């Protein structure tokens, strides 16, 4: 081998060695990048030192009412409880007219009203001038509210406002320079993220527990999508803060799921953005004003969405509209599916009451609804939420239907509505089910139900119904929009061949 060949071989070997080393580093880097990042368990000591002084203990008191013990050896309250649950009159009970009365003992005077413990909860300082946030159920009905700070100072608190629907309350103590919490952005909170709670479980002040966020947007009520965690929460934790790793309050610990009464790994917290909206109204007006449109709704199932042509299971299905309510004036109809309000999507039915409730009464909003195969926009003026009205049952009309017809495939015998029936139900038309077979009964239909639509075809009389049934695809379930009393619902029937 000559010198030139030898030098060439050395250069080639050096290049090969460098290339191999380079690729090895690259592959190692990629392998390291693909490995999950392993971190140690978090240290909460700094968070406790930072947020702990902002957490308070709340004790509530009630005045002891004098309940004189009668001849039965039980006070009136206990006897009333026994009477209600067992239905047996107790001897010497005041509500028993034949019971002998016991004269007061000589020289005995009734004891004056005294304050006695009622319950224990938690709270946290919202502002340095003494505003404190807690749960409504902690302070509701209390005759006296006492707040104890971490430095053991105790104050008598004034209730600024209570909102039972969201379980949020704001109280005020006469103090200044208090360490207020920092409110966090709930939208940044992620499932699996570490969180911490500070409260007074069973009266044990400033107890710290920790866990992770188990789920977000958990529906357990009309107006609140709760944060679910596995942080240990017990009686007395109510009203305390849920804190993220940045030391920010992201929720108010409010509820637990339990079969024993104690912690079972499922806790719920009120999202702080919702709580702040409520607290602002409580501080300004002492109460919360919510919007309403006057509809009763239910969820849209996947099968129903496919059957009516909506495709995706979304929105809130209207099954009843209150006469004269904003929805009625706006032209909404039972069977409509509200999919948006002011451009905000209604992913699930529980989104609607929350979004409408958060809208100021008097606001003109735009509802996007799906009706018989097409989207439609309607304008509605939001009204103020009123106490729920008890729906009255419609009386059965005495007038007999004029004609009836049997429809093959759906297992139904239907008839045209009389004018009296239309007036009673306040509808323009439809057909009434006179009798039905198992196929229709299993779908949830009953005798007396009024069919308003088949598929996406509106039904006003027998002729419409027969035409709609003749055009339906018997290989697929058909959607039946029907009225029962004041409620309007959907049923899905798989036609028989």
C-alpha positions in Angstrom: 0.0 0.0 0.0 1.5 3.4 -1.0 1.4 6.5 1.2 -1.5 8.1 -0.7 -3.7 5.0 -0.2 -2.7 4.8 3.5 -3.6 8.5 4.1 -7.0 8.0 2.2 -7.9 5.0 4.4 -7.1 6.9 7.5 -9.3 9.8 6.4 -12.2 7.4 5.5 -11.8 5.7 8.9 -11.8 9.0 10.7 -15.0 10.1 8.9 -16.7 6.8 9.6 -15.8 7.0 13.3 -17.0 10.6 13.5 -20.2 9.8 11.7 -20.8 6.8 14.0 -20.2 8.9 17.1 -22.4 11.7 15.8 -25.3 9.3 15.0 -24.9 7.6 18.3 -25.2 10.9 20.1 -28.3 11.7 18.0 -29.9 8.4 18.7 -29.1 8.7 22.4 -30.6 12.2 22.4 -33.8 10.9 20.7 -34.1 8.0 23.1 -33.7 10.3 26.1 -36.3 12.7 24.7 -38.7 9.9 24.2 -38.4 8.7 27.8 -41.0 10.2 30.2 -39.9 12.9 32.5 -39.7 11.5 36.0 -40.2 14.0 38.8 -40.2 13.6 42.5 -43.3 14.2 44.7 -44.1 17.9 45.2 -43.1 19.7 48.3 -46.1 21.7 49.7 -44.3 23.4 52.6 -43.8 26.7 50.8 -47.4 26.8 49.7 -48.7 26.2 53.2 -46.5 29.0 54.5 -47.7 31.3 51.8 -51.4 30.5 51.7 -52.0 29.2 55.2 -52.4 32.6 56.9 -55.3 33.4 54.5 -57.4 30.4 55.6 -59.8 30.9 58.4 -61.9 28.7 60.7 -65.6 29.5 60.8 -67.9 28.5 63.7 -71.6 29.1 63.6 -73.9 29.4 66.6 -77.6 29.3 67.1 -79.7 30.4 70.0 -81.1 27.5 72.1 -84.9 27.7 72.1 -86.5 26.7 75.3 -88.4 23.4 74.7 -90.1 22.5 77.9 -90.0 18.7 78.6 -93.5 17.3 79.0 -94.9 14.3 80.8 -93.6 11.9 78.2 -90.0 12.7 79.2 -89.2 14.1 75.7 -89.2 17.7 74.4 -91.8 18.8 71.9 -89.3 18.7 69.0 -88.4 15.0 69.6 -92.1 14.1 70.0 -93.0 15.9 66.7 -90.2 14.0 65.0 -91.5 10.6 66.3 -95.1 11.6 65.3 -94.1 12.4 61.7 -92.0 9.3 61.1 -94.0 6.7 63.0 -97.5 8.3 62.9 -98.4 7.3 66.5 -99.6 10.0 68.9 -97.4 10.3 72.0 -99.1 10.6 75.4 -98.9 14.0 76.9 -97.8 15.5 73.5 -99.0 19.1 73.0 -100.5 18.2 69.6 -102.6 15.5 71.2 -105.8 17.3 72.3 -106.7 14.6 74.8 -103.3 14.6 76.5 -103.2 15.8 80.1 -101.2 18.9 80.7 -98.4 19.0 83.2 -98.3 22.1 85.5 -94.9 23.9 85.7 -92.9 23.0 88.7 -93.1 25.6 91.5 -90.2 28.1 91.6 -88.9 27.0 88.1 -88.3 29.8 85.5 -87.7 29.2 81.8 -84.0 29.3 80.9 -83.0 32.3 78.8 -82.0 31.8 75.1 -78.4 30.8 75.0 -76.1 30.4 72.0 -74.9 26.9 71.3 -72.6 25.4 68.7 -74.2 24.7 65.4 -71.4 23.8 63.0 -67.8 24.2 61.9 -66.5 25.1 58.4 -63.7 26.9 56.7 -63.2 30.0 54.6 -60.5 32.2 53.1 -59.7 35.9 53.0 -60.8 37.5 49.7 -59.6 41.0 50.5 -57.4 42.6 53.0 -60.3 44.6 54.5 -62.0 41.6 55.9 -64.1 40.0 53.1 -64.2 36.2 53.5 -65.6 33.6 51.1 -67.1 30.3 52.2 -69.9 27.9 51.4 -73.5 29.0 51.7 -74.4 25.8 53.7 -71.7 26.7 56.3 -73.4 30.0 57.4 -77.0 29.7 56.2 -79.4 29.8 59.1 -76.8 30.7 61.7 -77.7 33.2 64.4 -74.0 34.1 64.9 -70.9 33.6 62.7 -67.4 33.5 64.4 -64.2 33.7 62.3 -60.9 32.7 63.8 -57.7 33.6 62.0 -54.4 31.6 62.2 -53.0 34.0 64.7 -56.0 33.0 67.0 -57.8 36.3 66.7 -61.5 35.8 66.7 -64.1 38.1 65.1 -67.9 38.2 64.8 -68.8 38.2 61.1 -71.6 39.8 59.2 -73.2 37.8 56.4 -73.0 40.0 53.2 -74.8 37.5 51.0 -75.7 33.9 50.4 -76.4 32.1 47.1 -77.7 28.6 47.8 -77.8 27.6 44.1 -74.0 27.8 43.8 -73.4 27.2 47.5 -71.3 30.4 47.7 -71.4 32.9 50.6 -69.5 36.1 51.5 -69.1 37.3 55.1 -67.3 40.4 56.5 -65.2 40.9 59.6 -64.0 44.2 61.0 -60.3 43.9 60.4 -57.6 45.4 58.1 -54.3 44.3 56.7 -55.3 40.7 56.3 -53.4 38.4 53.9 -55.7 37.9 50.9 -55.5 34.9 48.6 -54.5 35.1 45.0 -57.2 33.9 42.6 -56.0 31.5 39.9 -57.1 31.0 36.3 -59.3 27.9 36.3 -59.0 27.5 32.5 -55.3 26.7 33.0 -56.1 23.9 35.5 -55.3 20.4 34.0 -56.5 17.0 34.9 -53.7 15.2 36.8 -52.3 18.4 38.2 -51.4 18.5 41.9 -53.7 20.6 44.2 -53.8 21.2 47.9 -56.6 21.9 50.4 -56.5 23.7 53.7 -59.4 23.6 56.1 -60.9 22.5 59.5 -62.0 18.9 59.1 -63.9 17.8 62.2 -62.8 21.2 63.7 -59.1 20.5 63.4 -58.0 23.9 62.2 -55.5 24.5 59.4 -55.3 20.8 58.3 -53.5 20.4 55.0 -54.4 17.6 52.5 -53.2 17.1 48.9 -54.1 15.2 45.7 -54.7 15.7 42.0 -57.4 17.0 39.8 -59.5 14.0 38.8 -61.8 15.7 36.3 -63.1 19.1 35.2 -66.6 20.3 34.2 -68.2 17.6 36.4 -72.0 18.1 36.3 -73.6 17.7 39.7 -75.9 20.8 39.5 -77.7 23.2 37.2 -75.3 26.1 37.6 -71.9 24.7 38.4 -69.5 22.5 36.5 -67.5 21.2 39.5 -63.8 20.4 39.8 -63.4 16.8 40.9 -60.3 15.9 43.0 -59.0 13.1 45.2 -58.0 15.5 47.9 -59.1 14.3 51.3 -62.1 16.5 52.2 -64.3 15.8 55.3 -67.0 17.7 57.3 -65.4 21.0 58.3 -63.4 21.4 55.1 -66.4 23.0 53.4 -65.7 26.6 52.3 -61.9 26.1 52.3 -59.7 26.8 49.3 -58.4 24.4 46.7 -54.9 25.6 45.8 -52.7 24.9 42.8 -48.9 24.6 42.8 -48.5 28.3 42.1 -50.2 29.1 45.3 -53.4 30.3 43.6 -57.0 29.5 44.7 -58.8 27.7 41.9 -61.8 26.4 43.8 -63.9 26.2 47.0 -64.1 22.8 48.5 -67.8 22.1 48.7 -69.0 18.5 48.5 -67.8 14.9 48.8 -69.2 11.7 47.4 -69.5 9.2 50.2 -71.5 6.2 51.2 -70.2 6.3 54.8 -70.3 10.0 55.5 -66.5 10.2 55.3 -63.9 10.8 52.6 -63.9 8.1 49.8 -61.5 9.7 47.3 -64.0 11.8 45.4 -64.3 15.5 46.3 -65.9 18.4 44.5 -64.8 22.1 44.4 -66.7 25.1 43.0 -64.6 26.6 40.2 -63.2 30.0 41.3 -64.2 31.9 38.2 -67.9 30.9 38.9 -67.5 31.7 42.6 -66.0 35.2 41.8 -69.0 36.0 39.5 -71.4 35.1 42.3 -69.4 37.0 45.0 -69.3 40.2 43.0 -73.1 40.2 42.9 -73.4 39.3 46.5 -71.1 42.2 47.5 -73.0 44.7 45.2 -76.6 43.6 45.9 -76.6 41.0 48.6 -78.1 38.5 46.2 -77.6 37.0 42.8 -79.7 37.8 39.8 -79.9 35.1 37.1 -81.5 34.9 33.7 -84.1 32.5 32.5 -85.9 31.8 29.2 -88.6 29.4 30.5 -87.8 26.0 29.0 -87.5 22.5 30.3 -84.7 20.6 28.7 -83.1 17.2 28.4 -79.9 15.7 27.0 -79.5 14.8 23.3 -78.4 11.2 22.9 -76.2 9.9 20.1 -79.0 7.9 18.7 -81.4 10.8 18.7 -78.9 13.1 17.1 -78.3 10.7 14.2 -82.1 10.1 13.8 -83.1 13.7 13.5 -80.1 14.6 11.3 -78.2 16.7 13.9 -75.2 14.3 13.6 -73.3 15.1 16.7 -74.8 14.6 20.2 -74.9 18.2 21.4 -77.2 20.9 22.6 -80.2 21.0 24.9 -83.5 19.4 23.7 -86.6 21.4 24.7 -89.4 19.3 25.9 -91.6 22.0 27.4 -92.0 25.7 27.0 -93.6 27.8 29.7 -96.6 29.8 28.2 -95.7 33.5 28.0 -92.1 32.9 28.8 -89.2 34.5 26.8 -88.7 31.3 24.8 -92.4 31.2 24.0 -92.4 34.8 22.8 -89.2 34.2 20.8 -90.9 31.4 18.8 -89.1 28.4 20.2 -90.9 25.1 20.0 -90.9 21.8 21.9 -88.5 19.5 20.0 -86.1 22.3 19.1 -82.4 21.6 20.0 -80.6 24.7 21.3 -77.0 24.4 20.1 -75.7 27.9 20.7 -76.4 31.0 22.7 -74.7 34.2 21.5 -72.3 32.1 19.6 -71.3 30.0 22.6 -71.7 26.3 21.9 -74.0 24.2 24.0 -72.0 21.0 24.2 -74.3 19.3 26.7 -77.7 20.2 28.1 -76.4 21.4 31.4 -74.5 24.2 29.7 -77.7 26.0 28.8 -79.0 26.9 32.3 -75.5 28.0 33.3 -75.0 30.3 30.3 -78.5 31.7 30.5 -78.2 32.0 34.3 -75.0 34.1 33.9 -76.7 36.4 31.4 -78.1 39.7 32.8 -81.9 39.9 32.7 -83.1 42.2 30.0 -80.3 41.2 27.6 -81.3 40.4 24.1 -79.6 37.1 23.1 -79.4 35.1 20.0 -80.3 31.4 20.1 -79.2 29.0 17.4 -81.6 26.1 17.2 -81.9 22.9 15.2 -85.4 22.4 14.0 -86.6 19.7 11.6 -83.3 19.3 9.8 -82.2 22.9 9.6 -80.4 25.5 11.8 -82.4 28.6 12.7 -81.5 31.7 14.7 -84.0 33.3 17.1 -83.8 36.4 19.2 -84.8 36.1 22.9 -84.9 38.7 25.7 -83.6 37.1 28.9 -85.9 37.4 31.9 -85.1 37.2 35.6 -85.1 33.7 37.2 -88.2 33.2 39.3 -89.2 30.4 41.7 -90.2 27.2 39.9 -93.8 26.8 39.2 -95.6 23.6 39.7 -96.9 22.3 36.4 -100.6 21.5 36.3 -101.8 18.3 34.7 -104.0 18.7 31.8 -107.5 17.2 32.2 -108.5 14.5 29.8 -110.8 16.0 27.2 -114.3 14.5 27.1 -114.8 15.0 23.3 -114.2 11.9 21.3 -111.8 11.8 18.3 -113.5 11.9 14.9 -111.4 9.3 13.1 -108.8 6.8 13.8 -106.3 4.8 11.7 -103.9 1.9 12.2 -100.3 2.4 11.0 -98.4 -0.7 10.1 -94.8 -1.0 11.1 -94.9 1.4 14.1 -97.5 -0.6 16.1 -99.7 2.5 16.6 -103.4 3.3 16.2 -103.8 7.1 16.1 -106.6 9.6 15.6 -107.0 13.3 14.8 -107.2 15.7 17.7 -110.5 17.4 18.5 -110.6 21.2 18.8 -111.0 20.9 22.5 -107.9 18.8 22.8 -105.9 21.3 20.7 -107.1 24.1 22.9 -106.3 22.2 26.1 -102.7 21.5 24.9 -102.3 24.8 23.2 -101.1 23.3 20.0 -102.0 23.7 16.3 -102.3 20.0 15.5 -101.1 16.5 15.8 -102.5 13.0 16.2 -103.4 11.2 19.4 -102.3 7.6 20.2 -105.5 5.5 20.8 -103.7 2.2 21.3 -100.3 0.7 20.7 -98.3 -2.5 20.4 -95.2 -3.6 22.3 -92.8 -2.1 19.7 -94.2 1.4 20.4 -94.6 0.8 24.2 -90.9 -0.3 24.5 -89.9 3.0 22.9 -91.6 4.9 25.7 -94.9 5.8 24.1 -98.3 5.6 25.8 -101.9 5.8 25.0 -103.0 9.5 25.0 -99.6 10.8 23.8 -99.9 13.3 21.0 -97.5 12.8 18.0 -96.2 16.2 16.6 -93.6 15.0 14.2 -92.3 11.9 12.5 -88.6 12.2 11.5 -88.3 15.8 10.5 -91.9 16.1 9.1 -94.4 18.1 11.1 -97.7 16.3 11.8 -100.9 18.3 12.1 -103.4 15.7 11.0 -103.8 12.0 10.1 -103.0 12.7 6.4 -99.6 14.1 7.4 -98.9 11.2 9.6 -99.7 8.6 7.0 -97.6 10.4 4.4 -94.6 10.6 6.8 -94.8 6.9 7.7 -95.0 5.8 4.1 -91.8 7.7 3.3 -89.7 6.5 6.3 -86.8 4.1 5.9 -87.8 0.9 7.6 -84.2 -0.2 8.0 -83.5 2.6 10.4 -85.0 3.8 13.7 -87.5 6.6 13.2 -87.8 9.6 15.6 -91.2 10.4 17.0 -91.7 13.8 18.6 -94.6 13.5 21.0 -96.4 15.5 23.7 -97.4 14.1 27.1 -99.3 16.6 29.3 -97.1 19.7 29.3 -93.9 17.8 28.3 -92.6 17.3 24.7 -90.1 14.4 24.1 -88.6 12.2 21.4 -89.0 8.4 21.1 -87.1 6.2 18.7 -89.0 3.3 17.1 -87.3 0.6 15.0 -90.1 -0.2 12.4 -91.1 -3.8 12.1 -91.0 -5.3 8.6 
